[in-house]
Amino acid sequence: MTNKEVIKAFYQEFFNDHDVEAAKKYVREDYIQHNPGVGQGRQALMDAFAEKFVEHPDFCLKIKFMIEEDDMVAVYLKNVDPQGNTKCRVVDIYRLVDGKLAEHYDVLQPVD
């Protein structure tokens, strides 16, 4: 899989299908997280989103486009409600190592 394909599959399985166990396929155990709302490591990511998916069962992310350079992939996406309305615009930036997510940065723009 290309790095973009890894990201696309991760978003579908983890974020949209709410399968937190999918992180074991796509995320390194020593995952570095630069979002202060989520702890370090793969397990912290899984724990944070397992809770989020219970609180927000309709949580969904729609990828609009991706840009890849070397081992980095930038993803522009929207968090949408069940009616397709944008709740938040997001740019996620990942560094991948050996086909797995190794590091994450993000920028969020909530929509009022």
N, C-alpha and C positions, 0 to 999 in steps of 0.2 A: 504494500500500500504506500502511496505517496503521503507526505505529511498532511496535505490538504484532505486526502481521503480519510486519514486517521481522525482528523478534527471533525469532519462531517459525520463519520460513524459514531464518534464519541458524543457529539451533540444530540444525535437522534436517540441513541440508546440511553445515555445517562440523563440528559436534561429533558428530553421530550417523552421518552418512554418511562422515565422516573426509575430506571434500573440502576441503583447506586452500585451494585456489584459489577457493573460494566467498567467502572473505574479500574478494576484489577487488570483488565485487558489493555487499557489505554493510558494509564497514569503510572508513573514511576512511584515506588514506595517513598522515596526521598523528595517528592514533589515540593518545589519552592513556591510559596504563595506570597504575592505582594499586595493582595487585598487584605486590609487589616481586619475585615469582618470574618475571615476564614482562617483557621489555624494552619500550621505547617504540616506537610505530609499528606499522602493519599488518604489515610484513614480520617484525618480531620476534614478533608473535602467530602468524603462519603458521609460522615456524621452530620455536617452542616446541611447538606442537601437532603438527606433523609428527613430531617426535621422540617426543612422548607417545603418539601413535597407533601408532607402531612398537612401543614398549615395552608398551603396553596396548591390544591390538587389539580388546578387547571394551568399550572405554570408551564409555559411553552416559549421556546426561543426559535426565531426564524432567521437563518443565515441569509444575508443579502449579498455579501461577497467576501472573498478571501484574497489576501495578498501574501505570497510566499517569497522569502529570500533566504537562501542558505538553510539554516536550521530553525528559522523563525517563521511563524505564520500569524498574520493579523486577520482578525475576523470582525466584520461589521455586522451586527445583528440587531434584532428588535425582540423585546419581550412583549408578547401580545396576549390579549385576553381571548376567550373563546369566540368572540364576535370578530376577531381580527384587528381590534383597536390596539394601537401601540401604547404600552404602559411605560416603557423605558427603552432608550437607544443605548447600545453598548458597543465598545471596541475592546475585544479581548486580544491579547498578544501572548503567544506561546513560544517557548523554545522547546524543541523536541530532541531527544537523544535516543538513538536506536529504535525509532518508530513509536516512542512513548512520550507523553507530555512530561516535561521535566521542570518547567518554570512558567509562571503565569503573572501577567500584569493586566489591569483593566481600567477603563474609564467609563463612567455611567452618566447618562443624561436622562433623569426622570422627566416624564411628560405629564403635565398637569391636566 
